[in-house]
Amino acid sequence: MKHKLAFIISVFICTSAICAETTPYISKIIDFVPAPGQFINVIPAYDEGDTKEDIIAKIGSQIIGTGNGTLLSLGAWGGYIIVGFDHTIPNIIGEYDFHISGNAHLSYIEETQRYGGSCEPGIVMVSRDANNNGLADDEWFELAGSGHYLPETKKKYEVTYYKPSAEMDASTQNIANYILWKDNQGEQGYISKNVFHKQSYFPLWIDADSITFSGTLLPPNGVTGINGYTILYAFDWGYADNYPNNDERSRFKIEWAVDNNGNPVHLDGIDFIKIYTGVLQNNGFMISECSTEIAGITDLHFGSGNTANFVDKVFVSSNIGKELRINTTIPLFGTLLTINGTIITEMNFHQGNNILSTNHLQKGIYLLQLTDDYGTSHVYKLIK
């Protein structure tokens, strides 16, 4: 499956120039307001005196410029992040447009004939910079996943979380009634604290005594088994941190967008993405609250030419400290080069997971050209 590379230098000169200007990944963190949760003030770590700007800078170092960086927790229902890109992600009808990395893992459970495990679905919203001011101040649209039209799903839902008057140390026992929440439908409950995470679960850089979130509430996806362990079942499609990263269902289509009344809308592309935890439930002290985690977002159409179909079948890790990971549904021929176009190595990649050691490479920027059996190619920028 080896292909001639006479044209490769000119291709890489062009592509590296493009890569220097734009990337397929998040380029800026616009806002981050997590709900209370067991990983808040831990990832990223809160240091005494940190402001919101400090926390956002820490998040940026985790997920900007990578498709799968350090995990970030959004806390319980409603906690959110808003990110932007240095280019518009196009809406190509019938194609997946972007990928969101999380840490969901699951298996097929015969007893229920459903996929379940650790699935903490996050609702995804998108926005176009219609007024061209570079700010995320235009209309937002929810991507209507498989749970959007379920009768149990609640629209225009609202929850307020109240900062505890005094912290409770869970050194010796779990704490059930820790952080009080009340919703706009007369219900209330608590975010519990477990013995595994003893820090404050309320974001310490927020001075207010309460935080209020609004949006769509998905029905609970957790079922407690006879051994007391809660299985978090996956929704069929359309949510972040709902399926493993190498599953097609961790990819998203802009064409799923709907307005506030649930009517489909057409966007030619998007510039901003918002993700918030979509489920409010207590999963027992082993798992605690349902909290969406993300580690990066990738534009699946990034690059020149009509390579969307090709790119949709391949997932490439961009940060290659010790190894390069490629997950592909098709056989590929790969060429690894320096940023100047010098060939380092050539190899074949089989269907499935491929791992290539990069310990011998110096720190810097590299290029990887992948070519399928039909001669379709795409170039990825890699950073070590």
For each residue, the residues with C-beta under 8 A, 3 or more apart:
1: 331 333 348 373
2: 333 346
3: 333 371 375
4: 7
5: 8 335 343
6:
7: 4 10 11
8: 5 11 12 335 337 341 343 369
9: 12 13 341
10: 7 13 14
11: 7 8 14 15 369 377 379
12: 8 9 15 16 337 341 367 369 379
13: 9 10 16 17 341
14: 10 11 17 18 304
15: 11 12 18 19 303 304 367 379 381
16: 12 13 19 20 339 341 367 381
17: 13 14 20 21
18: 14 15 21 22 303 304
19: 15 16 22 23 365 367 381
20: 16 17
21: 17 18 86
22: 18 19 86 87 302
23: 19 27 65 86 302 381
24: 67 298 299 300 302 303
25: 64 65 66 67 85 296 297 298 299 318
26: 29 63 64 65 83 84 85 296 297
27: 23 64 65 84 85 86
28: 60 64 83 84 86
29: 26 32 56 59 60 63 64 81 82 83
30: 82 83 84 136 272
31: 56 80 81 82 136
32: 29 52 55 56 59 80 81 82
33: 79 80 203 206 211 213
34: 37 40 73 74 75 79 80 203
35: 40 74 75 76 77 78 79 159 161 191 211 213 277 291
36: 40 75 76 161 179 191 201 202 203 211 289
37: 34 40 73 74 75 76 79 191 201 288 289 291
38: 42 193 194 196 197 201 288 289 291
39: 42 43 73 75 197 291 293
40: 34 35 36 37 73 75 200 201 202 203
41: 45 46 199 200 201 203 204
42: 38 39 45 46 73 197 199
43: 39 70 71 72 73
44: 55 58 59 62 72
45: 41 42 58
46: 41 42 50 55 203 204 205
47: 50 54
48:
49:
50: 46 47 54 55 204 205
51: 54 55 205
52: 32 55 56 205 206
53: 56 57
54: 47 50 51 57 58 205
55: 32 44 46 50 51 52 58 59 203 205
56: 29 31 32 52 53 59 60
57: 53 54 60 61
58: 44 45 54 55 61 62
59: 29 32 44 55 56 62 63 72 81
60: 28 29 56 57 63 64
61: 57 58 64
62: 44 58 59 69 70 71 72 295
63: 26 29 59 60 66 69 70 72 83 294 295 296 297
64: 25 26 27 28 29 60 61 69
65: 23 25 26 27 318 383
66: 25 63 69 295 296 318 319 383
67: 24 25 99 101 296 297 298 315 316 317 318
68: 101 245 295 296 317 318 319
69: 62 63 64 66 101 295 296 319
70: 43 62 63 295
71: 43 62 102 103 293 294 295
72: 43 44 59 62 63 81 293 294 295
73: 34 37 39 40 42 43 79 291 292 293
74: 34 35 37 79 80 81 122 275 276 277 291 292 293 294
75: 34 35 36 37 39 40 79 201 203 277 289 291
76: 35 36 37 79 161 181 191 277 280 289 290 291
77: 35 159 213 217 276 277 278 279 280 290
78: 35 159 213 214 215 276 277 280
79: 33 34 35 37 73 74 75 76 213 276 277 291 292
80: 31 32 33 34 74 213 274 275 276 277
81: 29 31 32 59 72 74 274 275 276 294
82: 29 30 31 32 136 272 273 274
83: 26 28 29 30 63 272 273 274 297
84: 26 27 28 30 136 271 272
85: 25 26 27 88 89 271 272 299
86: 21 22 23 27 28
87: 22 299 302
88: 85 128 129 269 270 271
89: 85 97 98 254 269 270 271 299 301
90: 97 268 269 301
91: 97 253 254 255 266 267 268 269 270
92: 95 97 301 308
93: 255
94: 255
95: 92 253 300 301 308 309 312
96: 99 248 251 252 253 300 312
97: 89 90 91 92 251 252 253 254 270 299 300 301
98: 89 251 252 254 273 297 298 299 300
99: 67 96 245 250 251 252 297 298 300 315
100: 122 124 240 241 250 251 252 275 294 296 297
101: 67 68 69 245 250 294 295 296 297 298
102: 71 120 122 240 241 242 245 250 292 293 294 295
103: 71 118 241 293 295
104: 117 118 119 120 234 241 242 243 244 250
105: 117 118 244
106: 115 116 117 118 119 234 243 244
107: 115 116 117
108: 113 114 115
109: 112 113 114 115 116 231
110: 113
111:
112: 109 116 223 233
113: 108 109 110
114: 108 109 233 234
115: 106 107 108 109 119 233 234 243
116: 106 107 109 112 119 223 231 232 233 234
117: 104 105 106 107 231 232 234
118: 103 104 105 106 232 287
119: 104 106 115 116 221 232 233 234 235 241 242 243
120: 102 104 232 241 242 277 279 290 291 292 293
121: 145 147 218 221 234 235 239 240 241 242 277 278 279 290 292
122: 74 100 102 239 240 241 242 275 276 277 278 292 294
123: 142 143 145 215 216 218 239 240 275 276 277 278
124: 100 142 143 145 238 239 240 252 273 274 275
125: 140 141 142 143 273 274 275 276
126: 140 141 143 254 257 267 270 272 273 274
127: 136 138 139 140 141 270 271 272 273 274
128: 88 138 267 268 269 270 271 272
129: 88 132 133 134 135 136 138 271 272
130: 138 139
131: 137 138
132: 129
133: 129 137
134: 129
135: 129
136: 30 31 82 84 127 129 271 272 274
137: 131 133
138: 127 128 129 130 131
139: 127 130 259
140: 125 126 127 274
141: 125 126 127 257 258 259 265 267
142: 123 124 125 148 216 257 258
143: 123 124 125 126 238 252 253 254 256 257 258
144: 148 149 238 256 257 258 262 264
145: 121 123 124 148 235 236 237 238 239 256
146: 235 236 237 238
147: 121 150 153 218 219 235 238 239 278
148: 142 144 145 153 216 238 258 262
149: 144 153 262
150: 147 153 218 219
151:
152: 219
153: 147 148 149 150 216 217 218 219
154: 157 185 216 217
155: 216 262
156: 214
157: 154 183 184 185 214 215 216 217
158: 183 184 212 213 214
159: 35 77 78 181 182 183 184 212 213 214 280
160: 181 182 183 210 211 212
161: 35 36 76 179 180 181 191 202 210 211 212 213
162: 179 180 181 182 209 210
163: 179 202 208 209 210
164: 167 168 178 179 180 200 202
165:
166:
167: 164 200
168: 164 175 178 193
169: 198
170: 173 174 175 193 194 195 197 198
171: 195 198
172: 195
173: 170 195
174: 170 192 193 194 195 285
175: 168 170 178 192 193 194
176: 190 192
177: 180 190 192
178: 164 168 175 190 191 192 193 201
179: 36 161 162 163 164 190 191 193 201 202
180: 161 162 164 177 188 189 190
181: 76 159 160 161 162 188 189 190 191 280
182: 159 160 162 187 188
183: 157 158 159 160 186 187 188
184: 157 158 159
185: 154 157
186: 183
187: 182 183
188: 180 181 182 183
189: 180 181 280 282
190: 176 177 178 179 180 181 282
191: 35 36 37 76 161 178 179 181 201 282 288 289
192: 174 175 176 177 178 282 285 288 289
193: 38 168 170 174 175 178 179 197 198 201 288
194: 38 170 174 175 197 285 286 288
195: 170 171 172 173 174 198 285
196: 38
197: 38 39 42 170 193 194 201 288
198: 169 170 171 193 195
199: 41 42
200: 40 41 164 167 204
201: 36 37 38 40 41 75 178 179 191 193 197
202: 36 40 161 163 164 179 206
203: 33 34 36 40 41 46 55 75 206 211
204: 41 46 50 200
205: 46 50 51 52 54 55
206: 33 52 202 203 211
207:
208: 163 211
209: 162 163
210: 160 161 162 163
211: 33 35 36 160 161 203 206 208
212: 158 159 160 161
213: 33 35 77 78 79 80 158 159 161 276
214: 78 156 157 158 159
215: 78 123 157 276 278
216: 123 142 148 153 154 155 157 278
217: 77 153 154 157 278 279 280
218: 121 123 147 150 153 221 235 239 278 279
219: 147 150 152 153 279
220: 279 280 281
221: 119 121 218 232 233 234 235 279 281 290
222: 230 231 232 233 279 281 283 287 290
223: 112 116 230 231 233
224: 228 229 230 231 283 284
225: 228 229 230 231
226:
227:
228: 224 225 284 286
229: 224 225 284 286 287
230: 222 223 224 225 283 284 286 287
231: 109 116 117 222 223 224 225
232: 116 117 118 119 120 221 222 283 287 290
233: 112 114 115 116 119 221 222 223
234: 104 106 114 115 116 117 119 121 221 242 243 249
235: 119 121 145 146 147 218 221 238 239 242
236: 145 146 249
237: 145 146 242 249
238: 124 143 144 145 146 147 148 235 242 252 256
239: 121 122 123 124 145 147 218 235 242 278
240: 100 102 121 122 123 124 250 275 292 294
241: 100 102 103 104 119 120 121 122 292 293 294
242: 102 104 119 120 121 122 234 235 237 238 239 249 250
243: 104 106 115 119 234 247 248 249 250
244: 104 105 106 247 250
245: 68 99 101 102 250 315
246: 250 315 327 353
247: 243 244 250
248: 96 243 251
249: 234 236 237 242 243
250: 99 100 101 102 104 240 242 243 244 245 246 247
251: 96 97 98 99 100 248 300 312
252: 96 97 98 99 100 124 143 238 256
253: 91 95 96 97 143 256
254: 89 91 97 98 126 143 257 267 269 270
255: 91 93 94 264 266
256: 143 144 145 238 252 253
257: 126 141 142 143 144 254 264 265 266 267
258: 141 142 143 144 148 261 262 263 264 265
259: 139 141 262 263 265
260:
261: 258
262: 144 148 149 155 258 259
263: 258 259
264: 144 255 257 258
265: 141 257 258 259
266: 91 255 257
267: 91 126 128 141 254 257 270
268: 90 91 128
269: 88 89 90 91 128 254
270: 88 89 91 97 126 127 128 254 267 273
271: 84 85 88 89 127 128 129 136
272: 30 82 83 84 85 126 127 128 129 136
273: 82 83 98 124 125 126 127 270 297
274: 80 81 82 83 124 125 126 127 136 140
275: 74 80 81 100 122 123 124 125 240 292 294
276: 74 77 78 79 80 81 122 123 125 213 215 292
277: 35 74 75 76 77 78 79 80 120 121 122 123 280 290 291 292
278: 77 121 122 123 147 215 216 217 218 239 292
279: 77 120 121 217 218 219 220 221 222 290
280: 76 77 78 159 181 189 217 220 277 290
281: 220 221 222 289 290
282: 189 190 191 192 288 289
283: 222 224 230 232 286 287 288 289 290
284: 224 228 229 230 287 288
285: 174 192 194 195 288
286: 194 228 229 230 283
287: 118 222 229 230 232 283 284 290
288: 37 38 191 192 193 194 197 282 283 284 285
289: 36 37 38 75 76 191 192 281 282 283
290: 76 77 120 121 221 222 232 277 279 280 281 283 287
291: 35 37 38 39 73 74 75 76 79 120 277
292: 73 74 79 102 120 121 122 240 241 275 276 277 278
293: 39 71 72 73 74 102 103 120 241
294: 63 71 72 74 81 100 101 102 122 240 241 275 297
295: 62 63 66 68 69 70 71 72 101 102 103
296: 25 26 63 66 67 68 69 100 101
297: 25 26 63 67 83 98 99 100 101 273 294
298: 24 25 67 98 99 101 302 315
299: 24 25 85 87 89 97 98 302
300: 24 95 96 97 98 99 251 308 311 312
301: 89 90 92 95 97 307 308 311
302: 22 23 24 87 298 299 311
303: 15 18 24 307 311 378 379
304: 14 15 18 307
305: 378
306: 309
307: 301 303 304 310 311 376 377 378
308: 92 95 300 301 311 312
309: 95 306 312 313 376
310: 307 313 314 370 372 376 377 378
311: 300 301 302 303 307 308 314 378
312: 95 96 251 300 308 309
313: 309 310 328 329 330
314: 310 311 326 327 328 329 330 332 370 378
315: 67 99 245 246 298 326 327 328
316: 67 324 325 326 368 370 380 382
317: 67 68 320 324 325 326
318: 25 65 66 67 68 380 381 382 383
319: 66 68 69 382 383 384
320: 317 323 324 358 361 366 382 383 384
321: 358 384
322: 357 358 359
323: 320 355 356 357 358 359
324: 316 317 320 336 355 356 358 368 382
325: 316 317 353 354 355
326: 314 315 316 317 332 334 349 353 354 355 356 370
327: 246 314 315 352 353 354
328: 313 314 315 331 332 349 350 351 352 354 370
329: 313 314 351
330: 313 314 351 372 373
331: 1 328 348 349 350 351 372 373
332: 314 326 328 348 349 370 371 372
333: 1 2 3 346 347 348 349 370 371 372
334: 326 346 347 348 349 368 369 370 371
335: 5 8 343 345 346 368 369 371
336: 324 343 344 345 346 347 356 366 367 368
337: 8 12 340 341 342 343 344 366 367 368 369
338: 341 342 344 364 366 367
339: 16 364 365 366 367
340: 337
341: 8 9 12 13 16 337 338 367
342: 337 338
343: 5 8 335 336 337 346
344: 336 337 338 361 366
345: 335 336
346: 2 333 334 335 336 343
347: 333 334 336 356
348: 1 331 332 333 334
349: 326 328 331 332 333 334 354 370
350: 328 331 354
351: 328 329 330 331
352: 327 328
353: 246 325 326 327
354: 325 326 327 328 349 350
355: 323 324 325 326
356: 323 324 326 336 347
357: 322 323 360
358: 320 321 322 323 324 361 384
359: 322 323
360: 357
361: 320 344 358 364 366 384
362: 384
363: 384
364: 338 339 361 383 384
365: 19 339 381 382 383 384
366: 320 336 337 338 339 344 361 381 382 383 384
367: 12 15 16 19 336 337 338 339 341 379 380 381 382
368: 316 324 334 335 336 337 379 380 382
369: 8 11 12 334 335 337 377 378 379 380
370: 310 314 316 326 328 332 333 334 349 377 378 379 380
371: 3 332 333 334 335 375 376 377
372: 310 330 331 332 333 375 376 377
373: 1 330 331
374:
375: 3 371 372
376: 307 309 310 371 372
377: 11 307 310 369 370 371 372
378: 303 305 307 310 311 314 369 370
379: 11 12 15 303 367 368 369 370
380: 316 318 367 368 369 370
381: 15 16 19 23 318 365 366 367
382: 316 318 319 320 324 365 366 367 368
383: 65 66 318 319 320 364 365 366
384: 319 320 321 358 361 362 363 364 365 366
